[in-house]
Amino acid sequence: MQTSTTSIKRSSSTQPNGGRPWRVLIVDDDPRIIDMLESYLKFQKKYEVFKASNALDAFAVLDQVLDVDVVFVDINMPGMTGIEFVEKLKERDRTIVSAIITGEPSMDVIVKAMRSGASDFLSKPFKFDQLQVALERLTKERSILLENQFLTEEVRVKKLLEQMNKKLEKKMREQSILFSISETLAKTKNTSELYETLVELGARLVDATQSMLWVREEERASLVMVASIGQVQNGLYEIPMDAVEHPVVKVVQDGIPVLGQNPIAYCDPKDHTGSQGTGCYLMVPFRIREEILGVLCVSSPGIDSKSAHEYLFLLHVLSERASLTIENILLYDSLFMNLHATLRALVRSLEAKDPYTKLHSERVTQWAVAIAKKMNCTDEEIESLTFAGHLHDIGKIGIRDQILMKPGRLTREEYEIIKTHPVIGAEIVGHLGLLKVETSIIRHHHERWDGKGYPDGLKGTDIPKLSRILAVADTYDAITSRRPYRDAMPDRFAYEEIKKNSGTQFDPEVAEAFSSLIEEKMEQNQ
């Protein structure tokens, strides 16, 4: 190696990494080259030198030493050439810069060195000023590569954080949706309300323009639509189970979700060409235990193969929670109906003891429901009235038979005992956890509009409306039924009595609705 006539000066350039020396690895099978390079680098006092006599030892050094910056490698070494070493070095860490040392420089060698990833080369023998220029060029390139790597890593970390935030937002949205599903379903009281809730939730979860729910009808061997949102084609209201190619039937038969377009495709109302929109429909089955009860379908332009997986998860959760709710409702309905049947049987057995009151509760309920319909009561009100009507006299179970079946008129004391039956009845059904409105109907069906009734002396609209309706129906049946102390009175007499007591004993509005029904009945009998 030739010694340069130029004096060697220490560089005053700022050292990287807060003052950490540049780490230089020398790989050469010639100890003289290693010693010469090491002496020069250590004299500079800003380099930390590591040595290896072959490629294998060099990689061992790289495994032990963190953040090697620059590598000088001889082109000809036993086992692996310098060019091969640089190629593998770049695969390991693209920010490490290298210079190949060669004693036989040629354009072919230079090209191969550059293609391998080398940043520079030195020809033997080289001068120290050439080494200095190479070092400055290599360290500058290393700084740029590290900065670029930092910026790239910063971008990568930023993207990673964005992805994590999106996943977190998605998870929070899913948890919010799951809570909303559970909270909403928990408020449903019957299957009809649940079906409406299902299609509403299904549409909301996927921002759907159309949502439909079918339930299996075994007797009709078909799938019947029980709730929907959006425009529905006529052929979708009832789908026969033998239509095996229909996608809704396929979901029931296979028990797996379906993503598709025909025949339940989203159609853009602004599209006057008659072509189908770009959206899809997604169908999921919902079960009770292992039996498929029905199929929920949502359709929207926002549903595609990419979003279907996320939507499928949400709809599956909705289906799963709804299935549990349906099962609970059906179980409750079954227990409720059994309880109702038991209580009605008690009432019938009570009435059967007295031939004069046989089927009294059945007749009262029929008239009460007729009056309620005349007054445009809701389905829920009519359902409560039907239940309470059959049981309105159940409190008479607590009254002694000697008083209930007394052939003559009751004494004042006996009548006071009879007046306790609404309270006893309300306590019986109240302890069974029935709705307050039904308990209230039973307790107050003997209250009067003028406040002179019993048991609480309620007046006017303080009396529950359904109790006021039942009071008229109960009085009508009592007048038109045979009693031990008198014969049954005709409809005309009952009509006049109730009309006469409108505004005193009875709610005028209820009395008017009843009078209208009696007039219609009397006209039919003429």
C-alpha positions as CSV (number, residue, x, y, z in Angstrom):
1,M,0.0,0.0,0.0
2,Q,1.3,3.5,-0.9
3,T,1.5,6.2,1.7
4,S,-0.2,9.4,0.8
5,T,1.9,12.6,0.8
6,T,-1.2,14.5,2.0
7,S,-1.3,15.0,5.7
8,I,-3.9,13.1,7.6
9,K,-6.4,15.3,9.4
10,R,-9.0,14.3,11.9
11,S,-12.5,15.0,10.7
12,S,-14.6,17.5,12.6
13,S,-17.9,16.3,11.1
14,T,-20.6,15.5,13.6
15,Q,-20.7,11.8,14.5
16,P,-23.9,9.9,14.1
17,N,-26.2,8.5,16.8
18,G,-25.5,11.2,19.4
19,G,-21.7,10.7,19.2
20,R,-21.4,7.0,18.7
21,P,-18.4,6.1,16.6
22,W,-18.8,4.7,13.1
23,R,-18.6,1.0,13.3
24,V,-16.4,-0.4,10.5
25,L,-16.0,-4.1,9.7
26,I,-12.9,-5.1,7.7
27,V,-13.2,-8.5,5.9
28,D,-9.9,-9.7,4.2
29,D,-7.8,-12.8,4.3
30,D,-4.7,-10.7,4.1
31,P,-3.7,-9.6,7.7
32,R,-1.5,-6.8,6.4
33,I,-4.5,-5.1,4.7
34,I,-6.5,-5.5,7.9
35,D,-3.7,-4.0,10.1
36,M,-3.2,-1.1,7.8
37,L,-6.9,-0.2,7.6
38,E,-7.3,-0.7,11.3
39,S,-4.4,1.7,12.1
40,Y,-5.7,4.4,9.9
41,L,-9.2,4.2,11.3
42,K,-8.2,4.1,14.9
43,F,-6.0,7.1,14.3
44,Q,-9.1,9.0,13.2
45,K,-10.6,8.4,16.7
46,K,-14.1,8.3,15.3
47,Y,-14.3,4.7,14.1
48,E,-14.8,1.5,16.0
49,V,-13.1,-1.3,14.1
50,F,-14.1,-5.0,13.8
51,K,-12.2,-7.6,11.8
52,A,-12.8,-10.9,10.0
53,S,-10.6,-13.0,7.8
54,N,-13.5,-14.6,5.8
55,A,-17.2,-14.2,5.1
56,L,-18.3,-16.8,7.7
57,D,-16.4,-15.0,10.4
58,A,-17.8,-11.7,9.2
59,F,-21.4,-12.8,9.6
60,A,-20.5,-14.1,13.1
61,V,-19.3,-10.5,13.9
62,L,-22.5,-9.1,12.5
63,D,-24.5,-11.4,14.7
64,Q,-22.7,-10.1,17.8
65,V,-22.2,-6.4,17.0
66,L,-25.3,-4.2,16.6
67,D,-25.5,-1.5,14.0
68,V,-22.4,-2.0,11.9
69,D,-22.2,1.0,9.6
70,V,-19.5,0.3,6.9
71,V,-17.9,-2.8,5.6
72,F,-14.6,-3.1,3.6
73,V,-14.4,-6.5,2.0
74,D,-11.8,-8.1,-0.3
75,I,-13.2,-9.4,-3.6
76,N,-11.2,-12.6,-3.4
77,M,-11.6,-14.7,-0.3
78,P,-11.8,-18.4,0.4
79,G,-15.3,-19.9,0.6
80,M,-17.3,-16.9,-0.5
81,T,-16.2,-14.0,-2.7
82,G,-16.6,-10.4,-1.7
83,I,-19.4,-9.8,-4.2
84,E,-21.3,-12.8,-2.9
85,F,-20.8,-11.5,0.6
86,V,-22.1,-8.1,-0.2
87,E,-25.2,-9.6,-1.9
88,K,-26.0,-11.5,1.3
89,L,-25.2,-8.5,3.4
90,K,-27.8,-6.4,1.6
91,E,-30.4,-9.1,2.1
92,R,-29.6,-8.9,5.8
93,D,-29.6,-5.1,6.2
94,R,-29.9,-2.7,3.2
95,T,-28.7,0.2,5.2
96,I,-25.2,-1.2,5.8
97,V,-22.8,0.3,3.1
98,S,-19.9,-1.5,1.7
99,A,-16.8,-1.0,-0.5
100,I,-15.1,-3.8,-2.3
101,I,-11.3,-4.0,-2.3
102,T,-9.8,-5.4,-5.5
103,G,-6.3,-5.8,-6.8
104,E,-7.5,-6.3,-10.4
105,P,-9.8,-3.5,-11.2
106,S,-11.8,-3.7,-14.4
107,M,-15.0,-2.4,-15.8
108,D,-16.6,-5.9,-15.5
109,V,-15.5,-6.2,-11.8
110,I,-16.8,-2.7,-11.0
111,V,-20.2,-3.4,-12.7
112,K,-20.5,-6.7,-10.7
113,A,-19.6,-4.9,-7.5
114,M,-22.2,-2.2,-8.0
115,R,-24.9,-4.8,-8.9
116,S,-24.2,-6.8,-5.8
117,G,-25.0,-3.7,-3.7
118,A,-21.6,-2.3,-3.1
119,S,-21.5,1.5,-2.8
120,D,-17.8,2.0,-3.6
121,F,-14.6,0.1,-4.4
122,L,-10.9,0.5,-3.7
123,S,-8.1,-0.6,-6.0
124,K,-4.9,-2.0,-4.5
125,P,-2.6,-0.3,-3.8
126,F,-4.7,2.7,-2.6
127,K,-3.7,5.9,-0.9
128,F,-5.0,7.1,2.4
129,D,-6.7,10.2,0.8
130,Q,-8.6,7.7,-1.4
131,L,-9.6,5.8,1.7
132,Q,-10.6,9.1,3.3
133,V,-12.8,10.1,0.4
134,A,-14.3,6.6,0.3
135,L,-15.1,6.7,4.1
136,E,-16.7,10.1,3.8
137,R,-18.8,9.0,0.8
138,L,-19.8,5.7,2.6
139,T,-20.7,7.3,6.0
140,K,-22.8,10.0,4.2
141,E,-24.7,7.3,2.3
142,R,-25.1,5.4,5.5
143,S,-26.6,8.5,7.2
144,I,-29.0,9.0,4.3
145,L,-30.1,5.4,4.4
146,L,-30.6,5.5,8.1
147,E,-32.6,8.6,7.8
148,N,-34.7,7.2,5.0
149,Q,-35.2,4.0,7.0
150,F,-36.3,6.1,10.0
151,L,-38.8,8.0,7.8
152,T,-39.9,4.7,6.3
153,E,-40.3,3.2,9.7
154,E,-42.1,6.3,10.9
155,V,-44.6,6.0,8.0
156,R,-44.9,2.3,8.7
157,V,-45.5,2.9,12.4
158,K,-48.0,5.6,11.5
159,K,-49.9,3.2,9.2
160,L,-49.7,0.5,11.8
161,L,-51.2,2.9,14.4
162,E,-53.9,3.9,11.9
163,Q,-54.7,0.2,11.3
164,M,-54.7,-0.4,15.1
165,N,-57.0,2.6,15.6
166,K,-59.3,1.3,12.9
167,K,-59.4,-2.1,14.5
168,L,-60.0,-0.6,17.9
169,E,-62.8,1.6,16.5
170,K,-64.3,-1.5,14.8
171,K,-64.1,-3.4,18.0
172,M,-65.7,-0.6,19.9
173,R,-68.4,-0.3,17.3
174,E,-69.0,-4.1,17.4
175,Q,-69.2,-4.0,21.2
176,S,-71.6,-1.1,21.0
177,I,-73.7,-2.9,18.5
178,L,-73.7,-6.1,20.6
179,F,-74.8,-4.1,23.6
180,S,-77.5,-2.4,21.5
181,I,-78.7,-5.7,20.2
182,S,-78.9,-7.3,23.7
183,E,-80.5,-4.2,25.2
184,T,-83.1,-3.9,22.4
185,L,-84.0,-7.6,22.3
186,A,-84.4,-7.7,26.0
187,K,-87.2,-5.1,25.8
188,T,-89.3,-7.2,23.4
189,K,-92.4,-8.8,24.9
190,N,-93.7,-11.1,22.2
191,T,-92.7,-12.7,18.9
192,S,-94.5,-10.2,16.7
193,E,-92.6,-7.3,18.3
194,L,-89.4,-9.3,18.1
195,Y,-89.8,-9.9,14.4
196,E,-90.2,-6.2,13.8
197,T,-87.2,-5.5,15.9
198,L,-85.1,-8.1,14.0
199,V,-85.6,-6.5,10.6
200,E,-85.0,-3.0,12.1
201,L,-81.7,-4.1,13.7
202,G,-80.7,-6.0,10.6
203,A,-81.2,-2.9,8.4
204,R,-79.4,-0.7,10.9
205,L,-76.4,-3.0,11.3
206,V,-75.5,-2.9,7.6
207,D,-77.2,0.3,6.6
208,A,-79.5,-1.7,4.5
209,T,-82.3,-0.4,2.2
210,Q,-84.2,-3.6,2.5
211,S,-84.6,-6.1,5.4
212,M,-86.9,-9.1,5.4
213,L,-87.7,-11.9,7.8
214,W,-89.3,-15.3,7.0
215,V,-90.5,-17.9,9.4
216,R,-91.2,-21.5,8.7
217,E,-94.8,-22.6,8.6
218,E,-94.8,-26.4,8.8
219,E,-98.5,-26.8,8.2
220,R,-98.4,-24.7,5.1
221,A,-95.0,-26.2,4.1
222,S,-93.7,-22.7,3.3
223,L,-91.7,-19.8,4.5
224,V,-93.9,-16.8,5.4
225,M,-92.6,-13.2,5.6
226,V,-93.5,-11.9,9.1
227,A,-91.7,-8.5,9.0
228,S,-90.0,-6.3,6.4
229,I,-88.5,-2.9,5.7
230,G,-88.4,-1.5,2.1
231,Q,-90.1,-2.5,-1.0
232,V,-90.9,-6.2,-1.3
233,Q,-91.7,-8.1,-4.5
234,N,-95.1,-10.0,-4.4
235,G,-93.5,-13.4,-4.8
236,L,-91.5,-13.0,-1.6
237,Y,-94.3,-12.9,0.9
238,E,-94.7,-16.6,1.0
239,I,-92.2,-19.1,-0.5
240,P,-93.0,-22.8,-0.8
241,M,-90.5,-25.1,0.7
242,D,-90.5,-27.2,-2.5
243,A,-88.9,-24.3,-4.4
244,V,-85.6,-25.9,-3.7
245,E,-83.6,-23.5,-6.0
246,H,-84.9,-20.4,-4.2
247,P,-82.0,-18.8,-2.1
248,V,-84.2,-18.4,0.9
249,V,-85.1,-22.1,0.8
250,K,-81.5,-23.0,0.3
251,V,-80.5,-21.2,3.5
252,V,-83.1,-23.3,5.4
253,Q,-82.0,-26.5,3.8
254,D,-78.2,-25.9,4.1
255,G,-78.2,-23.9,7.2
256,I,-75.4,-21.6,5.9
257,P,-75.5,-17.9,4.9
258,V,-75.9,-16.8,1.3
259,L,-74.4,-13.8,-0.5
260,G,-75.9,-13.0,-3.9
261,Q,-77.9,-10.8,-6.2
262,N,-80.8,-12.6,-7.8
263,P,-83.7,-12.8,-7.2
264,I,-83.6,-10.4,-4.2
265,A,-81.2,-7.8,-5.6
266,Y,-81.0,-4.2,-4.5
267,C,-82.6,-2.0,-7.1
268,D,-81.8,1.7,-7.4
269,P,-85.2,3.6,-7.6
270,K,-83.4,6.3,-9.7
271,D,-82.3,3.6,-12.2
272,H,-85.0,3.7,-14.9
273,T,-83.3,1.2,-17.2
274,G,-84.6,-1.7,-15.1
275,S,-81.1,-2.9,-14.4
276,Q,-80.1,-4.1,-11.0
277,G,-78.0,-2.1,-8.7
278,T,-74.4,-2.8,-7.6
279,G,-75.4,-4.1,-4.2
280,C,-76.0,-7.6,-2.9
281,Y,-78.2,-9.3,-0.4
282,L,-77.0,-11.3,2.5
283,M,-79.1,-14.0,4.1
284,V,-78.5,-15.7,7.5
285,P,-80.5,-18.5,9.2
286,F,-81.6,-18.2,12.8
287,R,-82.3,-21.2,14.9
288,I,-84.0,-22.4,18.1
289,R,-81.6,-24.9,19.4
290,E,-80.7,-27.0,16.4
291,E,-83.9,-26.3,14.4
292,I,-83.9,-23.5,11.7
293,L,-86.8,-21.3,12.5
294,G,-86.4,-18.7,9.8
295,V,-84.2,-16.6,7.5
296,L,-83.2,-12.9,7.8
297,C,-82.2,-11.1,4.6
298,V,-80.7,-7.7,4.3
299,S,-80.1,-5.9,0.9
300,S,-78.0,-2.8,0.3
301,P,-75.7,-1.2,-2.3
302,G,-73.0,-1.2,0.5
303,I,-72.8,-5.0,0.7
304,D,-70.1,-6.6,-1.4
305,S,-67.7,-9.5,-1.0
306,K,-65.3,-7.4,1.0
307,S,-67.8,-6.1,3.5
308,A,-69.8,-9.3,3.7
309,H,-67.5,-10.9,6.2
310,E,-67.9,-8.1,8.7
311,Y,-71.7,-7.9,8.1
312,L,-72.0,-11.6,8.4
313,F,-70.4,-11.5,11.9
314,L,-72.9,-8.8,13.0
315,L,-75.9,-10.6,11.5
316,H,-74.8,-13.9,13.0
317,V,-74.6,-12.3,16.5
318,L,-78.1,-10.7,15.9
319,S,-79.4,-14.1,14.8
320,E,-77.9,-15.9,17.8
321,R,-79.2,-13.4,20.3
322,A,-82.6,-13.3,18.7
323,S,-82.8,-17.1,18.8
324,L,-82.3,-17.0,22.5
325,T,-84.9,-14.3,22.9
326,I,-87.4,-16.2,20.8
327,E,-86.8,-19.3,22.8
328,N,-87.4,-17.4,26.0
329,I,-90.5,-15.8,24.7
330,L,-92.0,-19.1,23.5
331,L,-91.1,-20.7,26.8
332,Y,-92.7,-17.8,28.7
333,D,-95.8,-17.9,26.4
334,S,-96.1,-21.7,27.0
335,L,-95.9,-21.2,30.8
336,F,-98.2,-18.3,30.6
337,M,-100.8,-20.1,28.5
338,N,-100.6,-23.1,30.8
339,L,-101.0,-20.9,33.8
340,H,-103.9,-19.1,32.1
341,A,-105.5,-22.4,31.2
342,T,-105.2,-23.5,34.8
343,L,-106.7,-20.4,36.2
344,R,-109.6,-20.5,33.7
345,A,-110.2,-24.1,34.7
346,L,-110.5,-22.9,38.3
347,V,-113.0,-20.2,37.2
348,R,-115.0,-22.7,35.2
349,S,-115.1,-25.1,38.1
350,L,-116.3,-22.2,40.3
351,E,-119.0,-21.3,37.9
352,A,-120.0,-24.9,37.3
353,K,-121.1,-25.1,41.0
354,D,-123.8,-22.6,40.2
355,P,-125.9,-23.2,37.1
356,Y,-126.9,-19.6,37.1
357,T,-123.3,-18.3,36.5
358,K,-122.1,-21.1,34.2
359,L,-119.9,-19.7,31.4
360,H,-120.4,-16.1,32.8
361,S,-116.7,-15.2,32.3
362,E,-116.7,-16.4,28.7
363,R,-119.7,-14.3,27.8
364,V,-118.4,-11.2,29.7
365,T,-115.1,-11.5,27.9
366,Q,-116.8,-11.7,24.5
367,W,-118.9,-8.6,25.1
368,A,-115.9,-6.7,26.6
369,V,-113.8,-7.5,23.5
370,A,-116.6,-6.4,21.2
371,I,-117.0,-3.1,23.1
372,A,-113.2,-2.6,23.0
373,K,-113.1,-3.1,19.3
374,K,-116.0,-0.7,18.9
375,M,-113.9,1.9,20.8
376,N,-110.8,1.2,18.6
377,C,-108.7,-0.2,21.4
378,T,-105.2,-1.5,20.5
379,D,-104.4,-5.1,20.0
380,E,-102.4,-5.0,23.2
381,E,-105.4,-3.7,25.1
382,I,-107.7,-6.3,23.6
383,E,-105.2,-9.0,24.5
384,S,-105.0,-7.8,28.1
385,L,-108.8,-7.5,28.3
386,T,-109.3,-11.0,27.0
387,F,-106.9,-12.4,29.6
388,A,-108.4,-10.4,32.5
389,G,-112.0,-11.0,31.3
390,H,-111.7,-14.7,31.7
391,L,-110.3,-14.3,35.2
392,H,-112.2,-11.3,36.5
393,D,-114.1,-13.3,39.0
394,I,-111.3,-15.6,40.1
395,G,-111.3,-13.9,43.5
396,K,-114.6,-15.6,44.3
397,I,-112.5,-18.7,45.0
398,G,-111.9,-17.1,48.4
399,I,-115.7,-16.6,49.1
400,R,-117.6,-19.4,50.9
401,D,-120.0,-21.4,48.8
402,Q,-122.8,-20.6,51.3
403,I,-122.6,-17.0,50.2
404,L,-121.8,-17.5,46.5
405,M,-124.7,-20.0,45.9
406,K,-127.2,-18.5,48.3
407,P,-130.6,-18.8,46.6
408,G,-132.0,-15.5,48.0
409,R,-130.8,-12.0,48.3
410,L,-127.6,-11.4,50.3
411,T,-127.5,-9.7,53.6
412,R,-125.4,-6.5,54.1
413,E,-122.7,-8.5,55.8
414,E,-122.7,-11.1,53.0
415,Y,-122.6,-8.4,50.4
416,E,-119.5,-6.9,52.0
417,I,-117.8,-10.2,51.8
418,I,-118.7,-10.6,48.1
419,K,-117.2,-7.1,47.5
420,T,-113.8,-8.5,48.5
421,H,-113.5,-10.7,45.4
422,P,-111.9,-8.1,43.1
423,V,-109.1,-7.6,45.7
424,I,-108.6,-11.4,46.2
425,G,-108.5,-11.9,42.4
426,A,-106.0,-9.1,41.9
427,E,-103.8,-10.6,44.6
428,I,-104.0,-14.1,43.1
429,V,-102.9,-12.9,39.6
430,G,-100.5,-10.3,41.0
431,H,-98.5,-12.8,42.9
432,L,-98.1,-14.8,39.6
433,G,-96.2,-11.9,38.0
434,L,-98.8,-10.9,35.5
435,L,-98.9,-7.5,33.9
436,K,-100.0,-4.6,36.1
437,V,-102.7,-3.6,33.5
438,E,-104.4,-7.1,33.8
439,T,-104.2,-7.1,37.5
440,S,-105.7,-3.6,37.5
441,I,-108.6,-4.7,35.3
442,I,-109.5,-7.4,37.7
443,R,-109.2,-5.2,40.8
444,H,-111.3,-2.3,39.5
445,H,-114.0,-3.9,37.4
446,H,-116.6,-3.0,40.0
447,E,-115.7,0.6,40.3
448,R,-118.3,3.2,39.3
449,W,-118.0,6.3,37.2
450,D,-119.4,8.4,40.0
451,G,-117.0,7.0,42.6
452,K,-119.5,4.9,44.5
453,G,-118.0,1.6,43.5
454,Y,-115.6,-0.8,45.1
455,P,-113.0,-1.7,46.3
456,D,-111.2,1.7,46.1
457,G,-113.9,4.1,45.2
458,L,-112.2,5.4,42.1
459,K,-114.0,8.0,40.0
460,G,-114.2,8.9,36.3
461,T,-111.0,8.4,34.3
462,D,-109.1,7.4,37.4
463,I,-110.7,4.0,36.8
464,P,-108.6,2.1,34.2
465,K,-110.4,2.2,30.8
466,L,-110.4,-1.5,30.4
467,S,-112.0,-1.9,33.8
468,R,-114.7,0.5,32.7
469,I,-115.3,-1.6,29.6
470,L,-115.4,-4.8,31.6
471,A,-117.9,-3.3,34.1
472,V,-120.5,-2.7,31.4
473,A,-120.0,-6.2,29.9
474,D,-120.3,-7.7,33.4
475,T,-123.5,-5.8,34.2
476,Y,-125.0,-6.7,30.8
477,D,-124.4,-10.5,31.4
478,A,-125.7,-10.2,35.0
479,I,-129.0,-8.6,33.8
480,T,-129.5,-11.0,30.9
481,S,-128.7,-14.2,32.9
482,R,-131.2,-16.1,35.1
483,R,-130.7,-15.7,38.8
484,P,-132.1,-17.7,41.8
485,Y,-134.3,-14.7,42.7
486,R,-135.4,-13.6,39.1
487,D,-135.5,-14.7,35.5
488,A,-133.2,-13.5,32.8
489,M,-134.1,-10.0,31.5
490,P,-134.3,-9.2,27.8
491,D,-131.6,-7.3,25.8
492,R,-133.9,-4.2,25.6
493,F,-134.1,-4.0,29.4
494,A,-130.3,-4.3,29.8
495,Y,-129.9,-1.7,27.1
496,E,-132.2,0.7,28.9
497,E,-130.6,0.1,32.3
498,I,-127.0,0.7,31.1
499,K,-128.1,3.8,29.1
500,K,-130.0,5.1,32.1
501,N,-126.9,4.7,34.3
502,S,-124.5,6.2,31.8
503,G,-122.6,9.0,33.5
504,T,-123.3,7.7,37.0
505,Q,-122.4,4.0,37.2
506,F,-120.9,3.7,33.7
507,D,-118.4,5.6,31.6
508,P,-120.6,7.5,29.0
509,E,-118.2,6.6,26.2
510,V,-118.3,2.9,27.0
511,A,-122.1,3.0,27.5
512,E,-122.4,4.6,24.1
513,A,-120.3,1.9,22.4
514,F,-122.2,-0.8,24.1
515,S,-125.6,0.7,23.2
516,S,-124.5,0.8,19.5
517,L,-123.7,-2.9,19.7
518,I,-127.0,-3.8,21.3
519,E,-128.9,-1.7,18.7
520,E,-127.1,-3.6,15.9
521,K,-128.0,-6.9,17.6
522,M,-131.7,-6.0,18.1
523,E,-132.0,-4.8,14.5
524,Q,-130.6,-8.2,13.3
525,N,-133.2,-10.0,15.5
526,Q,-136.1,-8.1,14.1
